[in-house]
Amino acid sequence: MLRSPLDEFLSGELNDYIRTQILTAIERMQTGKRYFTYNAFNVLLDADTATATVEDEFSIDRQSTVSLHEFQKLLRDAEGL
């Protein structure tokens, strides 16, 4: 079964630096968008729609979108893994 880009990002690419960078951006955002490019995944934070989208860098059709609140929780839950 194929895992979602979000699951792959959390388990394969996320590290303490990336986690801190994204959590800080979420906490500071009030409006607008922030786009982060990493090795295998890109992350789009959209404060206006309150969503986070994880895109697979190597397969343009693969992406996962969740609420900013849920994404923030997933990042915090993955801390220390």
N, C-alpha and C positions, 0 to 999 in steps of 0.2 A: 504494500500500500504506500502510495506517495505521500510524504509529509508536506505540510503547508510551508511556504516560505517563512512564515512567522516562527514556526517550530524549529526549522532549520537554523534560522538566525539566532534564536535564543540558545540552542544547544551547541551550535558550531562556531559562530562568529563573535558572539557577545563576550566581552571581557570587562574587567573593572573600569578601564579607561572609557570604553564605548558607553557602558552603563551610566557612568558619571556624566559624560558629555550629554547624553540624551535626557537624563533626568533633570539636569540643570536647565537645559533648553525648555523642557516642558514647564518647569516651575516659573520660568521667566516670561513665557509667552502669554500675551494677552490677546493679540490678533495676528493675523498673517500666517505665513508658512515658513518652515525651516526644512531644508533638504540636506541629508547626510549621505555621503557616498563612502562605502567601505569596500572590502575585498570582493565579497560575493553577493552582498546585499546592499540595497539603498533603503533609507528610511525617510519618509515624508511625514512631518508633523504639521497638522493643519488645525490651528486654534479656532478658526472660523466655523469649521464643521465639527470640531472636537474629535478628530480622528487621527489615527496613525496608520500609515500604509508601509508595509515591508515588501520591497520588490526584489525579485531574483535578477541579479545583474546579468546572468547568462541566458535567461529565458524571459523575454519581455512580457510574455503572456501570464507569467506566474507572479501573483501578488496576494497579500493578505491585508485586509483592513479591519481594524478594531477601534473601539473608542479610546481616546487618550487616557481616560481613567483606567481602563482595563490594561492598556499597554504599560502604563506606569506601574500598576500592580504586578504585572508579569515580570517587569524589569527588577522590581524590588524582591520578588519571590525568588528570582534566579541568582540573587546576590550570594556569593560564597560558593557557588557550584563550580 
